[in-house]
């Protein structure tokens, strides 16, 4: 039997946790009850008709968690499409900002990694259109065995051309697993989407790492879709999930123009809550006296026109 390729983080930073670590977290969670009654709000007015008929204007619509509908160069693109009502034993906290049935036909799907809150095949099966799937190396087989043929695997810093745009797969600090035996047999990362006028960096799932400085040296980044949630307890999560303060630090290192937070509010993957993540993000933004116009906190289902 051929030994499976296993992928690693920069500097071989490991994310292994012991059973003792998990028990410690469970005990802390019991003693640290959180108020889950306040959730991230839905946008009061959603531009579904405008998005459906849009072929010319650049747009970013937050569906929830790490799922965005991105429109550039006449293409409908979607990141980490997950409309699942549950994640493990936990029920979804906030409804997706746009119903699957209301999406336009999708041309491109970007996958950051194989964790279930970022790759949901029941959702993908229901997407309209015949999209091309851009996925991390090692993950293509999971698509092809389900009958998807337009699948392109990326190694870190691979770039691809489509519709006068460039899609580049860049590093993240994380890990992945879908079954008992496939830990880290595919890679993880973010995607940078560029046309002549704009660049969007979908960071994916990551802890803070030196890769942000490396990426900034290689790309001129304007809009950053940055995770800020699932960071508590930080002694357990910090390798693979960035906290709000470090997310701001990373944004400054990237020299981005607009910060759009994501990866909070939809699923309870850790002990922090969506409102807590936003409060900490706001506090850090204020502490550093950053330009308020650069922080775009989106409501679920809201559209940001480029």
C-alpha positions as CSV (number, residue, x, y, z in Angstrom):
1,X,0.0,0.0,0.0
2,X,1.3,3.4,-0.9
3,X,1.9,5.7,2.1
4,X,-0.3,8.7,2.1
5,X,1.3,12.1,1.6
6,X,0.9,14.2,4.8
7,X,1.1,18.0,4.6
8,X,2.5,20.4,7.2
9,X,2.5,24.0,8.3
10,X,5.3,26.5,7.8
11,X,8.2,25.8,10.2
12,X,6.5,22.4,10.8
13,X,4.4,23.9,13.6
14,X,2.3,21.1,15.0
15,X,-1.3,21.2,16.1
16,X,-1.5,17.8,17.8
17,X,-3.6,17.7,21.0
18,X,-3.7,15.0,23.6
19,X,-6.8,13.4,25.2
20,X,-5.7,15.3,28.4
21,X,-5.9,18.6,26.5
22,X,-9.4,17.8,25.3
23,X,-10.6,16.8,28.8
24,X,-9.1,20.1,30.2
25,X,-11.1,22.0,27.6
26,X,-14.3,20.2,28.4
27,X,-13.9,20.9,32.0
28,X,-13.3,24.6,31.3
29,X,-16.3,24.8,29.1
30,X,-18.6,23.5,31.9
31,X,-17.3,26.3,34.2
32,X,-17.5,29.0,31.6
33,X,-21.1,29.3,30.4
34,X,-21.7,31.8,27.6
35,X,-24.8,33.8,26.7
36,X,-25.8,32.5,23.3
37,X,-29.1,34.5,23.1
38,X,-27.5,37.4,21.2
39,X,-26.5,36.5,17.6
40,X,-25.1,38.3,14.6
41,X,-27.9,40.1,12.7
42,X,-29.2,39.5,9.3
43,X,-29.1,42.3,6.8
44,X,-32.5,44.0,6.7
45,X,-32.4,44.5,2.9
46,X,-30.8,41.8,0.7
47,X,-30.0,42.5,-2.9
48,X,-30.8,39.0,-4.3
49,X,-32.3,40.3,-7.5
50,X,-29.5,42.7,-8.2
51,X,-26.9,40.0,-7.5
52,X,-28.7,37.5,-9.8
53,X,-28.6,40.0,-12.7
54,X,-25.2,41.4,-12.0
55,X,-22.6,40.8,-14.8
56,X,-20.5,44.0,-14.5
57,X,-20.0,45.2,-10.9
58,X,-17.7,43.7,-8.4
59,X,-19.4,42.5,-5.2
60,X,-18.8,40.5,-2.0
61,X,-21.8,39.1,-0.1
62,X,-21.4,37.4,3.2
63,X,-23.5,34.3,3.5
64,X,-22.2,33.4,6.9
65,X,-19.2,31.7,8.6
66,X,-16.5,31.5,5.8
67,X,-19.0,31.5,2.9
68,X,-19.0,34.5,0.5
69,X,-20.5,35.0,-2.9
70,X,-17.9,37.0,-4.9
71,X,-18.7,38.6,-8.3
72,X,-15.8,39.8,-10.5
73,X,-15.3,39.9,-14.3
74,X,-18.8,38.5,-14.8
75,X,-18.2,35.4,-12.8
76,X,-20.1,34.1,-9.8
77,X,-17.6,32.7,-7.3
78,X,-18.2,31.2,-3.8
79,X,-15.8,30.4,-1.0
80,X,-16.1,27.4,1.3
81,X,-19.9,26.8,0.6
82,X,-21.6,25.5,3.7
83,X,-25.3,25.8,4.2
84,X,-25.5,22.9,6.7
85,X,-28.0,23.3,9.5
86,X,-25.9,21.4,12.0
87,X,-22.2,21.0,12.6
88,X,-21.6,17.8,14.5
89,X,-24.0,17.8,17.5
90,X,-24.5,21.6,17.4
91,X,-27.3,23.4,15.6
92,X,-26.4,26.3,13.3
93,X,-26.8,29.6,15.3
94,X,-27.6,31.9,12.4
95,X,-29.3,31.2,9.1
96,X,-27.4,31.6,5.8
97,X,-27.7,35.1,4.4
98,X,-29.0,33.9,1.1
99,X,-30.9,30.7,0.5
100,X,-29.2,28.1,-1.7
101,X,-32.1,28.3,-4.2
102,X,-31.7,32.1,-4.5
103,X,-28.0,31.9,-5.6
104,X,-27.2,32.6,-9.3
105,X,-25.4,29.9,-11.3
106,X,-21.9,29.4,-9.8
107,X,-18.9,29.5,-12.0
108,X,-16.1,29.0,-9.5
109,X,-15.8,27.4,-6.0
110,X,-12.8,28.0,-3.8
111,X,-12.1,25.5,-1.0
112,X,-9.7,26.4,1.8
113,X,-9.4,23.0,3.4
114,X,-11.3,19.8,4.1
115,X,-12.9,20.4,7.5
116,X,-16.7,20.0,7.5
117,X,-17.4,23.6,8.4
118,X,-15.6,24.6,5.2
119,X,-16.4,21.7,2.8
120,X,-19.9,20.4,2.8
121,X,-20.7,18.1,-0.1
122,X,-24.5,18.1,0.4
123,X,-24.3,21.9,-0.2
124,X,-22.1,21.6,-3.2
125,X,-24.5,19.1,-4.7
126,X,-27.2,21.7,-4.6
127,X,-25.3,24.6,-6.2
128,X,-26.6,25.8,-9.5
129,X,-24.3,25.8,-12.5
130,X,-21.3,23.7,-13.5
131,X,-18.5,25.3,-11.5
132,X,-14.8,24.8,-11.5
133,X,-13.5,23.8,-8.1
134,X,-10.2,25.2,-6.9
135,X,-9.0,23.0,-4.0
136,X,-5.9,22.3,-2.0
137,X,-3.6,19.6,-3.2
138,X,-4.7,16.2,-1.9
139,X,-8.4,17.1,-1.9
140,X,-9.2,16.6,-5.6
141,X,-9.9,12.9,-5.2
142,X,-12.8,13.6,-2.8
143,X,-14.4,15.6,-5.6
144,X,-13.6,13.4,-8.5
145,X,-14.9,10.2,-6.8
146,X,-18.3,12.1,-6.4
147,X,-18.4,12.8,-10.1
148,X,-17.0,16.3,-10.3
149,X,-14.5,16.6,-13.2
150,X,-13.7,20.3,-13.3
151,X,-11.3,20.2,-10.3
152,X,-8.0,22.0,-10.0
153,X,-5.6,21.3,-7.1
154,X,-3.3,23.9,-5.9
155,X,0.0,23.8,-4.0
156,X,1.1,26.8,-2.0
157,X,1.8,29.8,-4.3
158,X,0.4,28.0,-7.4
159,X,-1.5,30.5,-9.6
160,X,-4.2,29.8,-12.2
161,X,-5.8,32.0,-14.9
162,X,-9.6,32.2,-15.7
163,X,-11.6,34.9,-17.3
164,X,-8.7,37.4,-17.2
165,X,-8.3,36.8,-13.5
166,X,-5.6,35.1,-11.4
167,X,-6.4,32.8,-8.6
168,X,-3.5,32.0,-6.2
169,X,-3.4,29.4,-3.4
170,X,-1.4,30.7,-0.4
171,X,-0.3,29.3,2.9
172,X,-2.3,29.2,6.2
173,X,-1.5,27.7,9.6
174,X,-4.0,25.0,10.2
175,X,-4.7,21.3,9.8
176,X,-7.4,19.1,8.4
177,X,-9.3,15.8,8.9
178,X,-12.5,14.3,7.6
179,X,-12.1,10.6,8.6
180,X,-10.2,8.6,11.2
181,X,-7.3,7.9,8.8
182,X,-6.9,11.0,6.6
183,X,-5.4,13.6,9.0
184,X,-3.5,16.2,6.9
185,X,-3.6,14.1,3.7
186,X,-4.7,17.3,1.9
187,X,-3.4,20.8,2.4
188,X,-4.9,24.0,3.7
189,X,-4.6,27.6,2.7
190,X,-6.2,30.8,1.4
191,X,-7.1,32.0,-2.0
192,X,-6.1,35.4,-3.6
193,X,-8.5,36.5,-6.3
194,X,-7.2,39.2,-8.6
195,X,-8.4,41.1,-11.7
196,X,-6.9,44.3,-13.1
197,X,-8.8,46.5,-10.7
198,X,-9.0,44.6,-7.5
199,X,-7.6,41.9,-5.3
200,X,-9.5,39.9,-2.6
201,X,-7.6,37.6,-0.1
202,X,-9.9,34.9,1.3
203,X,-7.7,33.9,4.2
204,X,-9.4,30.6,5.0
205,X,-8.8,29.1,8.4
206,X,-5.6,29.9,10.2
207,X,-3.7,30.8,13.3
208,X,-1.4,33.9,13.3
209,X,1.9,33.0,11.5
210,X,4.8,34.5,9.7
211,X,3.1,33.6,6.4
212,X,1.2,36.9,6.4
213,X,4.5,38.8,6.0
214,X,5.6,36.4,3.3
215,X,2.3,36.8,1.4
216,X,2.4,40.6,1.7
217,X,5.8,40.5,-0.1
218,X,4.3,38.6,-3.0
219,X,0.9,40.2,-3.5
220,X,-0.7,43.7,-3.5
221,X,-3.8,43.0,-1.4
222,X,-6.8,45.3,-1.2
223,X,-9.7,43.5,0.5
224,X,-9.0,40.9,3.2
225,X,-11.7,38.4,4.3
226,X,-10.2,37.6,7.7
227,X,-11.3,35.0,10.3
228,X,-11.7,36.3,13.8
229,X,-13.7,33.6,15.6
230,X,-13.3,30.1,17.2
231,X,-10.3,31.2,19.3
232,X,-11.2,30.2,22.9
233,X,-9.7,28.7,24.9
234,X,-6.7,30.3,23.3
235,X,-4.2,27.8,24.8
236,X,-6.0,25.1,22.8
237,X,-6.9,27.1,19.6
238,X,-4.1,29.6,19.0
239,X,-2.2,27.4,16.5
240,X,-5.1,26.9,14.2
241,X,-7.5,29.8,14.9
242,X,-6.5,33.5,15.0
243,X,-8.0,35.8,17.6
244,X,-9.3,39.3,16.8
245,X,-6.2,41.1,18.0
246,X,-3.9,39.0,15.9
247,X,-6.2,39.3,13.0
248,X,-5.7,43.0,13.1
249,X,-2.0,42.5,13.3
250,X,-2.1,40.3,10.3
251,X,-4.2,42.8,8.3
252,X,-1.6,45.5,9.0
253,X,1.2,43.2,7.9
254,X,-0.7,42.5,4.7
255,X,-1.0,46.2,4.1
256,X,-4.7,45.7,3.1
257,X,-7.2,48.4,2.4
258,X,-10.4,46.8,3.7
259,X,-10.9,44.3,6.5
260,X,-14.0,42.1,6.3
261,X,-14.3,39.7,9.3
262,X,-15.6,36.2,8.9
263,X,-15.6,32.8,10.6
264,X,-17.8,33.8,13.6
265,X,-21.4,33.7,14.5
266,X,-22.7,30.7,12.5
267,X,-21.4,27.7,14.4
268,X,-20.2,27.2,18.0
269,X,-16.8,25.6,17.2
270,X,-15.1,26.9,20.3
271,X,-16.0,28.8,23.5
272,X,-16.1,32.4,22.2
273,X,-19.3,33.9,20.7
274,X,-19.8,36.0,17.6
275,X,-20.6,39.2,19.6
276,X,-17.5,38.7,21.7
277,X,-15.3,38.4,18.7
278,X,-16.7,41.6,17.2
279,X,-16.3,43.4,20.5
280,X,-12.7,42.5,20.7
281,X,-12.1,43.4,17.1
282,X,-13.7,46.9,17.7
283,X,-11.6,47.4,20.8
284,X,-8.4,46.6,19.0
285,X,-9.3,48.8,16.1
286,X,-10.0,51.7,18.4
287,X,-6.8,51.0,20.5
288,X,-4.6,51.3,17.5
289,X,-6.6,54.3,16.2
290,X,-7.1,52.7,12.8
291,X,-9.2,54.3,10.1
292,X,-12.8,53.2,10.8
293,X,-13.6,53.3,7.1
294,X,-11.3,50.4,6.5
295,X,-13.2,48.0,8.8
296,X,-16.3,46.6,7.1
297,X,-18.3,44.5,9.5
298,X,-21.0,42.9,7.4
299,X,-24.4,41.8,8.5
300,X,-25.3,38.3,7.3
301,X,-26.6,38.5,3.7
302,X,-25.1,42.0,3.3
303,X,-23.4,43.0,0.0
304,X,-20.3,45.1,-0.3
305,X,-20.0,46.7,-3.7
306,X,-16.4,47.1,-4.8
